[in-house]
Amino acid sequence: MLDAKADLWRDKRRNEIIEWDKNNKWQDFIDDGKIWSILRERKKPEASEVIEIIEKARSNTTQGTMLSPDEVAVLINTEDPELWDRIYETADWIKQTVYGNRIVLFAPLYLSNTCVNNCAYCGFRQANKELERKALNHNEVEAEVNALVNVGHKRLIAVYGEHPDSDAEYICKTVKKIYTTRMGFGEIRRCNINAAPMFNEEYRNIKQIGIGTYQIFQETYHHDTYRQVHPAGTLKESYLWRLFGLHRAMEVGIDDVGLGVLFGLYDWRFELIGLLQHAKALENEFGVGPHTISYPRLVYAENAPLATRSKYLVSDDDFIKIVAIIRLMCPYTGSILTAREAYPIRRRAIKQGGVSQMDAGTRVGVGGYAEMEKEHLPHKEQFYVKDSQSLDDFIYHLCEDGYLPSFCTAGYREGRTGENFMPLAKHATVKNLCIANGILTFKEYVLDYASDKVKKIGENKTIPLFLDWIQTHVPAIYPHVREYLKREENNTRDLHF
């Protein structure tokens, strides 16, 4: 039950959203019938057609072009295991061509679980009376950030419920606190946001505090399903308000935005086409598509039975297909795989799906990092985390598999965002900077936080491997990388290109 303050806030904001709906200038670009028509028409494609689209995806990698809905439908309907092997190999090739063989690491930081919504799949839903409600105060934010930087994190995504206690003003205050909290060399250099859709003025205020990417997940693009899982009378009931949330953000100058779907609410094949059409709508309107795409799937959430009972739950094999198709259809976009997935699936998705960003050492309960020794806090969590291993252990596994763990935030701080970032990504040159900055941030981790096993593999295998890559592929900056590494060994930090 909401208190009077939250009730009044919700009702006032809902009326404002209804008024926005009446005056909305954008046209709904999701046509449910048309999406299903495309999927039906592309049933049982010929092998030659699939191969042609795979090759087109490869060509698109250096041209900055997305596949079409028809082409994605062909990939979705592919059944031949040998063709899927080619798709997986291509997803990995595209990711390495655009971003190199590095994985960017981050942590989600849950600032609040107070929420006026009642989403059927979410542990934070208002009807969950078992949840311990909390919006962190400044001292608690500082404690959480200290816990994160003390293990080596440099970039966060701050997550907020939709509630008067975690409104746009609260977002601004807490992000400022995140940026000003430091411990020795430890600091958060870039904070991304996962929060509710906002009005333009609220976005302007949030932009001014120096955020990275603003994420809004549509959850499901299927109109009827959206209505079923987001009850009337809540702030999430308006499909278009949410659908155009990132349009409003980009309209006022937030140039890095992130899309996402919660796979398992509806048929994954439909949702993939919806994601593609959303990416194309942003690019058509602003000349810049999404910076990232996320693809969480339903996992257990306390007192949210739909999370385990949905008839659209996605199998592991289909999930890997989803990740790979996203890489082929939007080659330049950051691909985010979260700790909702167990480590064996995450490891498989990196290689077969072209993943470029991952969280590690993750806790999704509000205040969870201050209680890091507890893997699960059901009375505080939004959902169940399946990969709860430490950041250091995760990094060791990445190094073992030949990847470069990266904490790079240079792009955001050097102005390589939005229209300044996309040419580098679309023409596959951004990896030259990604690898160089990844080496430098990983070296910081090795010097300041790593266990003995990570120090050993980092110094003897990972850093030399990627230094050789720089020397071969970007020889002009090789001596500068070597110089910066020496300066880091002499206690200089935050050197980047």
VENQUI-V613115 format. One record per pair of residues at least 6 apart in sequence whose C-alpha atoms are under 6 Angstrom apart, sorted by the first residue. I is the first residue (numbers start at 1). J is the second residue. D is the distance in Angstrom with one decimal. If there is no record, write none. Layout:
I_J_D ; I_J_D
This chain:
14_235_5.6 ; 39_73_5.4 ; 42_74_5.5 ; 43_77_5.7 ; 57_328_5.5 ; 61_331_5.6 ; 62_426_5.7 ; 62_427_4.2 ; 62_428_5.5 ; 63_426_5.9 ; 63_427_5.7 ; 64_426_3.9 ; 66_329_5.3 ; 66_330_5.1 ; 67_329_4.8 ; 69_273_6.0 ; 88_352_4.5 ; 91_324_5.5 ; 91_327_5.6 ; 91_328_5.9 ; 91_353_5.4 ; 91_354_4.9 ; 92_351_5.9 ; 92_352_5.9 ; 92_354_4.5 ; 95_354_4.9 ; 98_428_4.2 ; 98_431_5.9 ; 99_431_4.3 ; 100_431_5.3 ; 101_403_5.6 ; 102_403_5.3 ; 102_404_4.4 ; 102_405_5.9 ; 103_356_5.1 ; 103_357_5.5 ; 103_405_5.2 ; 103_406_5.9 ; 104_357_4.6 ; 104_406_4.6 ; 104_407_5.8 ; 105_357_6.0 ; 105_358_5.2 ; 105_359_5.5 ; 105_406_6.0 ; 105_407_5.6 ; 106_155_5.1 ; 106_156_5.4 ; 106_359_4.8 ; 107_156_4.9 ; 107_359_5.1 ; 108_156_5.6 ; 108_157_4.7 ; 108_158_5.9 ; 109_158_4.8 ; 109_159_6.0 ; 110_158_6.0 ; 110_159_4.7 ; 110_366_5.1 ; 111_135_5.9 ; 111_136_5.6 ; 111_159_5.9 ; 111_160_5.7 ; 111_366_6.0 ; 112_134_5.6 ; 112_135_4.1 ; 112_160_5.1 ; 112_161_5.6 ; 113_124_5.7 ; 113_133_5.9 ; 113_134_5.8 ; 113_161_5.1 ; 114_133_5.6 ; 114_161_5.5 ; 114_163_6.0 ; 115_126_5.9 ; 115_161_5.0 ; 115_162_4.7 ; 115_163_4.9 ; 116_126_5.7 ; 116_163_5.6 ; 117_125_5.8 ; 117_126_5.7 ; 117_234_5.3 ; 118_125_4.4 ; 118_126_5.1 ; 119_125_5.6 ; 119_229_5.6 ; 119_230_5.1 ; 120_229_5.2 ; 121_304_5.1 ; 121_306_5.2 ; 121_307_4.9 ; 122_304_5.8 ; 123_301_5.0 ; 123_302_5.2 ; 123_304_5.9 ; 123_382_4.4 ; 124_382_5.4 ; 131_379_4.6 ; 131_380_5.8 ; 132_379_5.5 ; 132_380_5.5 ; 144_369_5.6 ; 144_370_5.8 ; 149_186_4.9 ; 149_187_5.8 ; 151_449_6.0 ; 152_449_5.8 ; 154_188_4.5 ; 154_189_5.6 ; 154_407_5.9 ; 155_188_5.5 ; 155_189_5.9 ; 155_190_5.0 ; 155_191_5.9 ; 156_191_4.9 ; 157_191_5.6 ; 157_192_4.4 ; 157_193_5.3 ; 158_193_5.0 ; 159_194_4.8 ; 159_195_6.0 ; 160_195_5.2 ; 168_202_5.9 ; 172_206_5.8 ; 179_188_5.9 ; 191_211_5.5 ; 191_212_5.7 ; 192_211_5.6 ; 192_212_4.6 ; 192_213_4.8 ; 193_214_4.8 ; 193_215_5.9 ; 194_215_4.7 ; 197_245_4.9 ; 203_249_5.9 ; 213_256_4.7 ; 213_257_5.0 ; 214_257_4.8 ; 215_257_5.7 ; 215_258_4.4 ; 216_259_5.9 ; 217_259_5.5 ; 217_260_4.3 ; 217_261_5.6 ; 218_261_5.9 ; 219_261_4.5 ; 219_262_4.7 ; 220_226_5.9 ; 220_261_5.8 ; 221_274_5.8 ; 230_236_5.9 ; 230_237_5.4 ; 255_418_4.6 ; 256_291_5.5 ; 256_418_5.4 ; 257_290_5.4 ; 257_291_5.6 ; 258_290_5.4 ; 258_291_5.7 ; 258_292_4.6 ; 258_293_5.7 ; 259_293_4.8 ; 260_293_5.5 ; 260_294_4.5 ; 260_295_5.6 ; 261_295_5.4 ; 262_296_5.2 ; 262_297_5.2 ; 263_297_4.3 ; 264_297_5.8 ; 264_298_5.6 ; 264_312_4.7 ; 264_313_4.3 ; 264_314_5.6 ; 265_312_6.0 ; 266_312_5.4 ; 267_312_5.7 ; 279_289_5.4 ; 279_290_6.0 ; 282_289_5.2 ; 283_289_4.3 ; 291_333_5.5 ; 291_334_5.9 ; 292_333_5.3 ; 292_334_4.2 ; 292_335_5.8 ; 293_335_5.3 ; 294_336_4.9 ; 298_307_5.4 ; 299_307_5.7 ; 300_307_5.5 ; 300_308_5.9 ; 300_383_5.9 ; 300_384_5.5 ; 301_383_4.2 ; 301_384_5.9 ; 320_349_5.8 ; 323_353_4.9 ; 324_353_3.9 ; 332_425_5.2 ; 332_426_5.3 ; 334_356_5.9 ; 335_355_5.1 ; 335_356_5.2 ; 335_357_6.0 ; 336_357_4.7 ; 336_358_5.7 ; 337_358_5.2 ; 338_358_5.7 ; 338_359_5.7 ; 339_385_5.8 ; 339_387_5.0 ; 340_385_4.7 ; 340_386_5.2 ; 341_386_5.4 ; 342_386_4.7 ; 342_387_4.8 ; 343_387_5.5 ; 360_391_5.0 ; 361_388_6.0 ; 361_389_5.8 ; 361_390_4.3 ; 361_391_4.4 ; 362_388_6.0 ; 364_381_5.4 ; 365_380_4.6 ; 365_381_4.0 ; 366_380_5.9 ; 396_454_5.5 ; 406_438_4.4 ; 406_442_5.7 ; 407_441_5.4 ; 408_437_5.9 ; 408_438_5.6 ; 424_430_4.7 ; 437_496_5.6 ; 446_455_5.4 ; 470_478_5.8 ; 471_478_5.3
